[in-house]
Amino acid sequence: GRRIQLLRGLPATSTVEENAPAGVAVYTFNVTVSPLSSESLTIYPTIINSNPLTKAFDITPIGGLAFRVVTTGNPVLDYETMPKSFDLQIFVEDTSGRTDLNTLTVQVQDKNEPPVFQGNMAIQTIMIYILEGSRTPPGFIYRVEAADPESAQLKYSLAPASVPFSVFESGDIFSEREFDYEKDPHSYFLNITVTDPEGLRSTKTVNINIINTNDERPYFTTKQRIYKIPEEQSPGTVVANITAKDPDDEDFPSRLFYSIQSSEMYFSINPSTGVVQVARRIDREALPLRLNPNISVIVRVEDSPSGGQASEMEITIIIEDLNDNPPECNPSTFREERNENTTVGTFLLDLRNFCKDIDVDPPNNLFNFTGLSGFGSNKFTLDSMSGRLVMTGSIDLENPTNLGAEVFSLTVRVQDIAWPNYSSKYPLYTFDLLLCDIIYIYIRIKPVNEFFPVFSNLSYEFNVSEITKAGSSIGKVNARDKDWPPSVITYSIVVGGGTRDYTNIFWIDPTEGDVKILARLDYETTQRYLLTVQASDQEKTATVSVTVNVLEVNDEEPVCSPSFYSFQIPVSLAVGTNINGFRIVCHDRDSDPRSFRYFINEGNVNNHFTFSPSAGSNTSRLILASRFDYDSGFDTNWIYRLHVYITDDNLLSARDKSTDLIKTGTVTLSIRIIPNPTTVITTTPGFTLVMKRENLYSESAWYVPFVITLGSLLLLGLLGYLVLLLSKCVRTCCPPARKADNAPLIHFTYCLSSQKMTKLNTVFDGEARDPVTGKMYEFNTQSGARRWKETREPPQLAPLVQVTASATENGGEGKDRAVTPSKKETTEKRKEPTAKTETAAKPSEGQTETPGQDGQKLKKQKE
């Protein structure tokens, strides 16, 4: 829109005092509009900006087109902390689009303000605590902090003027003297006023509290000092009530603590109430009260449990004597022993020698003996004056009327003659006395051992299985005698408790008579044991015969010979053949030879082996049950390790086998199958030598090292002789190989043919003659694989021996095997035409017998 002067009275400058509240008028102006605008505004006058920026001002209409700039109170203008002048830009726009913008400058005027307290006094009433007495001497106690907004010099004053405090120009409050809590007011309220030079002031209150301290000694209010009580008062009886006060507790009940300082422990005092009580029994006749009945007690009162102000007072307690002692007997319990055959009239005890009355006055120390009572008292008599106890009847413990009468319990009452007659019916003042006027007499009648032990049976017979575990009970014997009370019977084995191998094979419980075995029994060794068992009551003895029958049980396992055997068989062995003529012979100590049953538990792959007969005999042979078939892949194992089980259950029925004990023996067989020379062998079987060494030497076996040394020397000599014979045999049977064209074909170290088994689909493009057997063989010039050449010439069988020889091929190591061809292969070879053999056997002129790479490999073997 177009700019035109719409704001009348602007620009202008106005003033306002600081701290002005909201709504205070700052400046008034008018708005003039054009006649074309229909006297209307689109935007009323608005402060669109201020410099510095503030929200302390606003514009309000006052009627028509008149407006007023007023304060908002947010924030309140402060001359000392805020800018002194603000430039307000006021904008207005009418309905025709005309606008106007002018500035109103507002200047803040300074105004004198009252002083302001700072710190804690600005927000709360200050509480100051002062200890009474010398702990807080006169001097500084607090500093008042205040400030004037105009930074003017301030003055401090204190009211009321009668308080013992003053305030300095710096605002420091001082106390003018020491305070006594018991005499002075307990608190003071000080009105602190701060005034600026123009008379503006502010006032705050300071509350000063005087703290009470423990500076006064308590004092006793009880006047009585002497107290009397009878002796033998029960613990807790009140003797005196001691009271005291503490000046420090003027407005409150005194919190005092009482204690007894003397070493006398007859009395105690309640630490809170001061009540003195009897702490333990007071005996007037005991020293030192027997000589001096007065007890001095020092009572102490304190105003703090940890030690503070204290006072002490001495009181005297006089113990009054009573006639409180019954007659005393020491000892008060008597134990006597007499045999059951003691004669009538025997004197037992004189009680007067053990009793007395400790009362001082003669009438109180006279007593007599009365009231003989208790179990068996009718068999004794007692003189009341002398206290003599005499037996009046005999006792036979075995008599049924006297059973359980081996101990008599008698009670005698010792009673005062003078009044009061203290006895068990008058227990007063006897708190820790155990009724000393009652005497207890225990008379034990000692039994006499008159009878021998008697076993319940004339003899005993026990049956025990031979497999019963050691420590098991096999029977029990029992013996008693007629003595009363029954004597303790102890048992022992006096004859037959051991054997040649075991010192003690039987054991008997000495108190229960339970017979046990300490070692395993063996029916095959001993079928019956005869024992002699003795029963003793420590004085008299009796014996009885005990027969132990050992019951046979199948506890022995079959033992076979040999238990381990290793041998080799050819792959072409006929079915039904007794392998190598092998047989096992078994025996069992507790089984019939017909009870043996043989079966192969492990290792019988494809069931090639069996035993004949399989049961009913102690001898059985190993039979080949089916032929081996390695060509079709049915068989792959070349070594069979058979685990043969021999059980002794052949004669048992199927029902008995599930319940009876069956023992099993074992035999291990190692069988190596030797293939024919043309049989394809995919793996190279090897022998494993298992050695087990067991040291049985002991210190006492001095001959063992000697025998071992001598046997070792003989074995070394035998081995040396065998090596010598073997070397002679090698030189005789294995002459050096002949050379062809001055070049050796194969170098044999141990007179063995070196061959390599090949796959059936290998192509053989070369042939040569074996220098040992003279037979022709074919070989592959690339891989070096070889096989015998088919010929109608009679075959020359190699020995039935499995040998492994090493040969180097293509820089590596390999293993060849010499084998014997099967009968089938020999027959097929004989059917081949002779012409073919002769043609293949002729090498070309000038050509070696090892052409191609195979010849090079054979040269490397020789090298």
KATA-V695642 format. One record per run of one state. SS is the DSSP state (2 for helix, 1 for strand, 0 for the rest). FROM is the first residue (numbers start at 1). TO is the last residue. Records with the same first field share a line. If there is no record, write none. Layout:
SS = FROM-TO, FROM-TO
This chain:
0 = 1-2, 4-6, 9-11, 18-24, 32-34, 38-40, 52-56, 64-65, 72-84, 95-98, 110-115, 118-118, 123-125, 132-132, 136-138, 144-145, 148-154, 160-164, 168-171, 176-186, 196-200, 212-218, 221-225, 231-237, 242-243, 246-246, 250-256, 261-266, 270-274, 279-293, 303-309, 321-327, 330-332, 340-346, 357-361, 366-366, 376-376, 383-387, 392-399, 403-406, 417-437, 447-453, 456-458, 466-472, 477-478, 481-489, 496-505, 509-513, 518-527, 537-540, 552-558, 562-563, 571-577, 588-592, 596-596, 603-604, 608-608, 613-614, 616-618, 625-638, 648-653, 658-663, 675-702, 734-739, 741-742, 744-765, 770-775, 780-785, 789-802, 810-811, 819-822, 832-833, 842-851, 863-863
1 = 3-3, 7-8, 12-17, 25-31, 41-51, 57-63, 66-71, 85-94, 99-109, 116-117, 126-131, 139-143, 146-147, 155-159, 165-167, 172-175, 187-195, 201-211, 219-220, 226-230, 238-241, 244-245, 257-260, 267-269, 275-278, 294-302, 310-320, 328-329, 333-339, 347-350, 355-356, 367-375, 380-382, 388-391, 407-416, 438-446, 454-455, 459-465, 473-476, 479-480, 490-495, 506-508, 514-517, 528-536, 541-551, 559-561, 564-570, 578-587, 597-602, 609-612, 615-615, 619-624, 639-647, 664-674, 740-740, 743-743, 766-769, 776-779, 786-788, 803-809, 812-818
2 = 35-37, 119-122, 133-135, 247-249, 351-354, 362-365, 377-379, 400-402, 593-595, 605-607, 654-657, 703-733, 823-831, 834-841, 852-862
